Amino acid sequence: MNTIDRYILKKVLATFLYVVLMLTAIILVIDLTEKMDKIARNELKALAVLEYYGDFIPWIAGLLTPITVFITIVFVTARLAAHSEIIAILSAGTSFKRLLVPYFIASAIIASASFALNGWIIPQSNRSRVAFELKYFENKTMYDRRNVHMQVAPNVYLFLQNFNNRTNSGYQFTLEKFDSNRLVEKLSADNITWDSVSRKWQLRNWTLKRVDDIFQQNITSTALNKTGIQLDTALIISPEDFEDESRHYDGMTITDLRHHIRKMRSRGMTGVESYQTELYIRFSAPFTTFILVFMGVIVSSRKARGGTGFQIALGFSLSFVFILFFMLSRTFAEAGSLPPFMAAWIPNIIFATISMVMYKYVPR
């Protein structure tokens, strides 16, 4: 890197940190103001609130990274253009492509750090943040799932009429095992409750039926039936399998997401699209950084007569359009109307195309 590269790189990274801190501080104040009544109502101590916002700040900073990168590039480049520094650099024989080098170096630094943080580090703190929000701010400490159907193992299917997470108990439980599409075993109970001490399930008023080729037409044969009042048994499920899945992926690392997606697929569970979309977004985010940096330089590298105000406003407008595309594609993917892979990459594809058109036709 030459002197100009270091000069631009330093400006971009310093401004990026400043913008991230500024926007995070603004959002933190707004969020704290909105939650003051809930904090007071729950009589939360200052230490608990500080711990919560200690987890909140990295999450919101990571969430804002692509947009703050774009705003940073527009601001820095527009300022360089306003002071005729871009013109001087190009007049000295530096090509526009060469001018992009320090910008892409900054992009690589930010994208790498963001990928590591969002992929493995921030999800660790998100677990306590989300749990805190659900407990104190969103009043979701209790849920009652109804008509639960899932595949818990190959050829093993579970049904529960409803499950309550407060008591870790369910009603009208059925566990069926198949062999080549033929029912071979059926365990049912009126009530099922989790014993956290023994880490086993307590089944009440249970019935176990086994079926073989001889008794296919006589499933109620007493020789193959077992019944009882109570049974303590270790099943291949736990209360975590019935947890509320909303925003669950916020607390998952990339490794956790992959494992959870495989588990959901093997069990035939619904809602896997949300987790797939989140996984693909985490891999597409670093490329988003490069695309937005490229677009930001093109938008703001030309010296404007009225100053940098219009270019900065244009940067905010394009940021809003990107967020809109991102939110729409994610919503469609989670609803099953769009493949998760496409949902994660459509904003990148659209903005990369727009950037290439601008690079070719917009004066620089």
Buried (B, 14 or more C-beta within 10 A) or exposed (E): EEEBBEBBBEBBBEBBEEBBEEBBEEBBEEBBEEBEEBBEEEEBEEEBBEBBBEBBBBBBBBBBBBBBBBBBBBBBBBBBBBEEBBBEBBEEEBEBEBBBBBBBBBBBBBBEBBBEBBBBBBBBBBBBBBBBBBEBBEEEEEBEBEEBEBBBEEEBBBBBBBBBBEEBBBBBBBBBBBEEEEBBBBBBBEBBBBEEEEEBBBBBEBBBBBBEEEBEEEEEBEEBEEEEEEBEEEBEBEBEBBEEBBBBBBBBBBEBBBEBBEBBEEBEBEEBBBBBBBBBBBBBBBBBBBBBBBBBBBBBBBBBEEEBEEBBEBBEEBBEBBEEBBEBBBEBBBEEEBBBBBBBBBBBBBBBEBBBEBBEEEEB
